[in-house]
Amino acid sequence: MKIKKTIASCLFMLLVVAGFAQTDTSTIQKPRKVKHNFQAGFNLNQATFSDNWKGGGLNSYAFGGFTNYLVKYKGNHWDFNSDLQLQIGFQEIQNDGVRKNADRIFYDFKAGYIINKKWNFFASMNFLSQFIEGYDYKTKSKVEPTKDSLISTLFAPAYLTSSLGFEYKPLEYLWMRFGVGTLRQTFVLDERISNAGLYGLEKPGDKLRNQAVLQFIANFDKNLASNVNLKMRYMTNLDYIKATQSGGGMNMAMVHIFNTNLTLKATKYISTNLQINVIKDPDQDKTTQFSQILSLGIVYSLSRE
């Protein structure tokens, strides 16, 4: 319970810090130091076939929602960035019941001290987890053989990464971070999952794992046209300790995560979204994980620059 309270406290403090910006009330028109970008959306897909439909097919529907809130501040000496992303989605295919197809809690906060036009010294904190339980539908639970195998849930796992280093920002829509001093903490607070010894825990039943890593992040976020936006983010962590150990070498010491999101707005409130996620984490799975979601839905955007 103490660990849960610690994570909750960190998240609360981060969200409070995200409100650091004050509105410029001066009557003189100046470029705004604070930029806000809020998005919320909902999507729904459905297919129905009659019993005698000769083309084949299964009745199905999928629905989901997301919320993104990005705040940027840049002054004479400081450069702040607060990025919150929440997503949840479900699908039901005939005879299979309702299953989750998207689930993400992501928050990233960075405070950078400006060295020159392209370089900052930064400190950051990043949190990643999910809302609800996830299952491996190919495997039955060893504890409850009639149920699918539980492999994840809220705070199991959760990743809290604190980093110090240098940020290179050659363009407004492109930046790279070199986190030379980074602590990556993995929390597995559900006993059903921690007892299974998943997510790189040293032994079954452990709930916390600490790693000293070298971190690199590259982030691209640009409007390719007035109605087209492309976001890409690549992150890699190199475990200092694992890199020096035998039996796996660099492959076992490195984690790669790539996310891309392409949004095409057909009208002010209707958009198409393509999301691709690739993960190579030997503590989760020896092979590469991949997910792709294409959706059409309603989106509301509010920007202030």
N, C-alpha and C positions, 0 to 999 in steps of 0.2 A: 504493500500500500504506500510506503514511503516513496518508492520509485515512481509510482503513478502520480503521486502528488508533486514530485519534483518535475516530471515532464509537463504536467498541467500548468505548474507555476511558470515554467520556461515559456510555454506557448502563450500564456496570458501576458507575460512581460513583453514578448516579441510583438504581439498584436497591439499592445499599448504604445510601444515605441513607434509602430507604424503610423501613429497619429501625430508625429512630431511636428508636421508642417503647419505653418500659420499662413492665412491668406493675406496677400498684400493689399491693404486698403488705400494705398496712395492713389490720388486722382490722376497721376501722371502714368501714361501707358508705358509699361516696361515689360520685357520678357519675363514670364513667370518662372520662378525658381522651383515651384512645385508643380508636378504633373500627375494627374490622376487618370486611371483608365479602369472602368468597371464594366464587367460583362456577366450576364446571367442568361442561361438558355435552357430549352427543353426540347427533346426530340422524341418522335414516335414512329415506329415502322410496324406494318401489319400485313399478313398474307393469309388468305382463307381459300380452301379448295373443297369442292363437293366430294362426296365419297366415291362418285363414279368419274372423277376427273382423270382422263386417260394420260394426260401429260405427266402425272405424278407430282408429288409435293406434299408437304406437311404444314398444317396450320401453325402459324407462329406470330408472335408480336414481340416488340422490343421497345423499351422506353427508358429515358434517363434524363439527367439534368446536370448542369455544371455552373460554377461561379468562379470568376477570376477577378482579382483586384490588385492592380499594380500601382504603386506610388513611387515617384522619383523626386529627389531633391538635389539640386546642385548649387552650392554657394561659391564663395571665393576660396574657401579652404576645405570644404567638406562635400562629399558626394554620398548620398544615402539612397538605398534601394530596398523596397519592401514588396514582396511578390507572394500572393496567396492564391492557391489553385485547389478547388474542391470539385470532385466528380463522382457520380454514382450512376449505375445503369443496370438494367435487368432485361432478361429475355425469357420467353416461354416457347418451347417447341413442343408440338403435340406429343403427349405421353411422357414427356421428360420433366414436367413441372417448371417452376420459375427458378432460374439460375442467374447469378450475377455475371455481367459481362464487362463492367468497368467499376473501379473503386479506387479513389486516390485522395489522400490528404497531403498537400505539399505546401511548405512555407519556407521562404528564404529571405533573410535580412542581412544587409551588408552596410557597413559604415566605412567609408574610404576617406583617407586624408590625401588631398591632392598634392602630388609632388611636382608635376608639370602637366602640360596639355593632354598627354597620353598615358601617364602613369599615376597610379594611386597606391598608397600603402593601405591595406584593408584588414578588417576583422569581420567575420561573418558567422552566422548560425543558420543551419539548415535542418528542417524536420520533414520526415517522410513516413507515412503509415497509410492505414485504410480504415473504413468505417465499420464494416461488418464481416462476418465469417466467410472464409473461402475454403472450398473443398476440392480434393482430387477425386473426380468422378470415375476414374478408372480403377480406384483402389477402395476397398471397404475397410472400415475402422477395425483395428485389432481389439479395441475395447468393446465396441458395439457393432458386431458383424452385419447388422441389418442397415447400417448407416454408412454414407460415404465418408472417406477419410478427411478429417479436419486438418488443414495445413496452415491457416493464417486467420487472424482476426485483429480487432483494434489493439494497438500496442503489442502485437505479436505477429510479425516483428514490427518494430519502429526504429528508425535510424535518426539519431541526433548527431550532427556533425558541426564541430566548432573549428574555425580555421583562421590562421594569420598568414599574410603573405603579400604579394604584389599583384595588382590588377593592371592589365594593358587594355586601353580603350581607344583604339585608333579612329572609330566611327561611332556615331550616336547609337546605331543599331547593332554594333558588334563589340563584344568585350571578352577578355580571357583572364582567368584568375590562376595564379600559381600559389597554391597553399602549401608553403614549405613546413609549417607547423600546424598539423591538423590532427584532431582527436575525433575518431569515428566510434560512436557508441551504439551498440545493437541491443535493444530491449525486447525480451520475449516474456511478457508478463502473464500469459495464460498458461497455467500448469499443464493443461492437456497437450500443449505444443512444446513447451520447454522440456517436459519429460521425454519427448520423442527425440531430443538432442538435435533439433534442426537449426539452421541459420548460423552455423559455425560456433555454437556454444562449446566450451571446453568439455563439459560433461552433462548428461541428462539432468534436468532439474535446475540448471543455472538460468538466471533471468537477465544477466547483464554481461556484455562483452565489450572490452575497450581495445581499440586499435590505434596506434600511432601511424599515420599514413602521410604520404605525399599526394596532394590532390591537384588535379588540373581540370578546369571547366572552361568550355567555349560556348558562348551564347549568341545566337543570331535572332533578331526580331525586327522584321521590316515589312512595310506595306509595299508589295510588288506592283499594285495598282490601287486605285481608289477603293475598290471592293475586294481586294485579295491581300491576305496577310499570311506570312510564313514565319513560323517560330521553329527554331532548332536549338537543341541543347545537348552537348556531349560532356560527360563527366567520367573521369577515371581516377581510381584510388590505388596507390601502391603501398602495400603493407610493409613497413620497414623491417619488421622482424621476420616475416615469412620470406621476404626477398633474400635473406641471408641463410635460410635453412635449406637443407637438401630434401629431395623427395617432392618434386613438383616445380620448384624454381619460380620464375617470373609468372608463369601461367596461373599458378595457385595464389600468387601474391597480388594479382591485379583484378580490379572490378571495373567493368565498362558498362555505362548506361547511356543510351541514346534515345531522345524523344524528339519527335517532329510533329507539328500541327499546322495543317494548311486549311485556311478558312476562306470560303468564297461567299460573299453576300449577294444573293439574288435581288433582294429588296432591302429596305431599311430594317425589317424585322425577320426576314427569312434567310437562312444561310445553310450552306453545305460544308461539312467539316470532315477532314481526313486526318486520322491520328495514327501514328506508328510508334511503337515502343520496342526497343531491343535491349536485353539485359544479358550480360555475361558475368555471372557471379558464382565462382566455384563453391562458395559456402551455401548457396541455395540449390544449384544444380550444375552438374558437370558439363552440360551442353547449353547452347545459347537459347534464351527465351525470347519469344516474339509475339506481339499482339498488334492487330490492325482493326480499326473501327471506322466505318464510313457512315455518316448520319446526316439527315436533313431535318431541320427543326426551326424553332422560333428563338431568336436571340435579341436581347435588349442591351444596348451599349450606351455608356455615358462617359465621355472624356472631358477633361478640363486641363488645358495647357496654357 
